[in-house]
Amino acid sequence: MVDRIGTLVILGAGGDLAKRLLLPGLGQLLRSSRGYDLRLIGVGFDAMTDAEWRDRVVESFAAGEVVSSRSTAVATTSVYLQADVTDPADLTRILAATTGTPALYFALPPQVTIASIAALEKVGLPAGAVLGLEKPFGTDLRSARALNRQLARLLPEKHIHRVDHFLGKSTVLNLLGLRFANRIFEQVWSAEHIERVDIVFDETLGLEARAGYYDTAGALVDMIQSHLLLVMALAAMEPPSSLDEDDLRGSMAQVLRATHAWKSDPVAAGRRARYTAGTIDGRKLPAYVNEAGVHQELDTETLAEVTVGIENWRWAGVPFRLRSGKAIAERRQQIIVTFKDVPHRPYGFTGNPGPARLTISLTPDSIGLDLNINGEGDPFTLDRVTLGTEFAAGELGPYGEVLHGILSDDATLSVRADAVEECWRIVAPILSTWRAGTVPIDSYRAGSAGPTAWR
């Protein structure tokens, strides 16, 4: 644990991530019971005056509806530095502008982050400094390992916060309470009672001018390699003895080490597709290959589906299907646990609603549990009902939680070095088959549920 962070430095402050997510998250944290006064420095490659930067900070706070006396004070005293974050001299100048213990947040593309960390090795960091690194962490398994080695030379693992904002979602955290504080669930949370698990993150948004990053990543790297595998690890891990960062992250890493492409067949384990022109909620979307900045020869997928198996005693034989797509008709962010059907239904009952499901929705935050009961009218006919409730909203949103972890140097919600490498290891053989063209890329109309052949 370090002394309270005195300065938050956002590298890549002129980018969309800082404007839409980081600054509103910071404003939310400053307004909360966990907020405190600190210095904010924005750093970017493009020229910007202090006044222009402060206007941007104020606008982001206002857009996130998180204005408070503390956030106003932080915005008023904030400064902007134009710099090349891969230049040791510029990094020295940035660190000299900080007061107290600094936290550096890398809101940068992976390759720029890697180059910046290499430059920081030549400069060194003040005692107790904390780093926050935005995903994807590296661009493949090899680069992730190399970056981890670089970071280990620079500062202790406990001061490195590899950010995955999905771990800051209150619903994902509620999953821990649901599993480990209720005997009814943990007793059936295994291959003996569970048929399959689906983790789905489909969105109605298209590319939204993110070709610079997305076209070289695609849905598999952007969502499954990081977010969805980590959510799976939380859903499937063994009960930790505490929510301490070592216990929690150790249990997650254990699951990931046991995870492989379903039946060790990377070709059959994955499917990919890309959207064509269509309409969503009255918005016309061009085909992905016609979006500005897209290179058709990259064969980038906008919908990815991967099935993996967790090869341990608890989960052997249970498929975990991870799916994420853009420009899909319906927004779905869910963990769906399908239980096995009962071994015998007494003769005399009619109707078969099928196996029960537990559906945990990440947006909106809710839970639904299916039950098969006697239907209305004929008591011998079985029908399906769903018990449901909404989760209580957390005090902070995902990026508010992420920043609180960084500023308090609490790594509970950050991703440990070995977990990052395991996530890359899991998807590497699937990525390899896709990039070799072994797995064809299907198509689906923007605004549809996905390729017709997948349904």
ABEGO torsion letter per residue (X at the ends): XBBBBABBBBBGAABAAAAAAAAAAAAAAAABAABBBBBBBBBBABBBBAAAAAAAAAAAAAAAGABBAAAAAAAAABBBBBBBAABAAAAAAAAAABBEBBBBBBBBBAAAAAAAAAAAAAAEBBBGBBBBBBOBBEABAAAAAAAAAAAAAABBAAABBBBBAAAABAAAAAAAAAAAABAAAAAABBAAABABBBBBBBBABBAGGAAAAAAAAEAAAAAAABAAAAAAAAAABBBBABABAAAAAAAAAAAAAABBBBGGBAAAABBBBBBBBBBBGGBBBBBAAABBGBBAAAGBBABBBBBBBBBBAAABGBBBBBBBBBGBABBBBBBBBBBBBBABBBBGBBEBAEBBBBBBBAOBBBBBBBBBBBBBGBAABBBBBBBBBBBBBBABBAAAAAAAAAAAGBAAABBBAAAAAAAAAAAAAAAAAAAAGABBBBBBBBGBAEBAAAX
